[in-house]
Amino acid sequence: MPETLSYRSIAGLVEAAEAAGVRLSALVLRQQAAQLEQDEAALYETMRQQYAVMAEAVAAGCAPGVRSASGLSGGDACRMLEAQRSGAILCGGLFTDAIAKALAVSEWNAAMGRIVAAPTAGSCGILPAALLAVQAARGLPERDCVMALFTAAAVGMVIADRACIAGAEGGCQAECGSASAMAAAALVEVCGGRPAMLDAAVSIALANQLGLVCDPVAGLVEIPCIHRNAAGVAHALTAAQLALAGVRSPIPADETILAMKRVGDALPPALKETAEGGLAATPTARRLYEQVFGKPRG
Amino acid sequence: MAMNVFDIVGPVMVGPSSSHTAGAARIGLVARALLGGEPVKADILLHGSFAKTWRGHGTDKALVAGILGLAPQDERLRESLTLAEAVGLAVTLREGELENAHPNTALVTLTDADGRTVSVQGASVGGGNILITRVNGMEVAVTGQYTALIVLHRDAPGTIAAVTEELGAHGVNICSFRLSRSEKGGAAVMTIEMDGSPEASLNDRVAGLPNVVSSTMLRPV
């Protein structure tokens, strides 16, 4: 296996994994161990700890009484769990579990709990929810899920390099969109999909959130961020399912990533985390701002 | 500069915002490391989006946590303002404007019990990543991802060669290098980020070289 691996394109990563006949994560682990001058076992262990923090955040976020300092969020993960317990659910097992977990992690983040940015804190619920839900549903070994985090990270590195992962630069498509693309790739890998399927998973997940603006009410990572994490994992499941079924994206992932960057550049500043547009500019959002900060927004 | 998997799946951090909370804590940690002692006074100036939204993101708590030496993942970050009071760290915070600064920028000035001070200007550039752009007013470029040397020296021929030769002799590979100077022959500063974990003795060797005024080694934060 080559120790050089470029994070400049999804196509390049897919090609390298197909040529080597291994999961993409195996190549990423080897290359990163060389880059960081650590052995593979140590690097794997660090990633295993990230996964453990993700699981802790799900558990903590599911506990009753989780509230953010602003008082604007908390309790939705509990509502989902209660709905699951009482059988009042529209969608079945894995899907419901995934969106409940995404809410739990995001609400825990808003409550100043400990999370893993993936790729950012605002989008931190999507990747853990996807992997932990599919691990529980399929009884997958932990090792598969930890390794899939390397694949997810590789996808995120390409997006960060070719476009961006910050809401302030690219809008929510760059945060939740990127997280969904990473999660979709991870799902394809743990479900035994070929590396070639990663391209469609990434491209579809990102394409379906193209143009999504970053419009945090009162400038806080709560409304609509928490619900967008739930939607983000739904997008990841959709894209992964399509890719695993052999559906291909007519637009290659690398072009979708560049399209995301161009859309992000074209978005006005009001829709890029400044809390001056979108939902943040609604009358209710203005009222919530006043409620939190005790003065009208200047 | 090459990023790694933990820049994307990571950092582990206390929420709610990687740029407004985790990045802010890391700027605080760098300021503390550069002071090299226990701070008794912290003056914080917030610029741009930091100035607008610090309350809701706990940016103040995060910066103070870093100044106290708490990592972005330390759950005591939430109570850092109370902790500061308990250890006798006086904190003042203002909102202001800095010229040509990234929207998420903080200027942190720390003072220790002996009256030594350091001022550190840093930007939180997304995903918990930071870029320290000024130390004591001089331009630097430190990401906190690598072990870095900040070498204050006189602008004289051969100084850079002497420093890089010392690094080479220690088998250390440079991944980024930046030089800025006030004027020809005046005060200058080299910022050098290095691969791996170079030994602390390297810093002493560099500090002892001709024309070098001081050298500070900053470990990744």
Interface residues (C-beta under 8 A of the other chain):
Chain A: Y7 V28 Q32 Q35 L36 E37 L43 T46 M47 Q49 Q50 V53 S68 A69 S70 W108 N109 A110 A111 M112 G113 R114 I115 V116 A117 A118 P119 T120 A121 G122 C124 L127 L149 F150 A152 A153 A154 G156 M157 A160 D161 C164 I165 A166 A168 E169 M182 A218 G219 L220 V221 E222 E273 T274 A275 V292 F293
Chain B: A2 M3 N4 V5 F6 D7 I8 V9 G10 P11 V12 M13 V14 G15 P16 S17 S18 S19 T21 A22 S49 K52 T53 R55 G56 H57 G58 Q73 E75 L77 R78 P103 N104 V125 G126 G127 G128 D195 G196
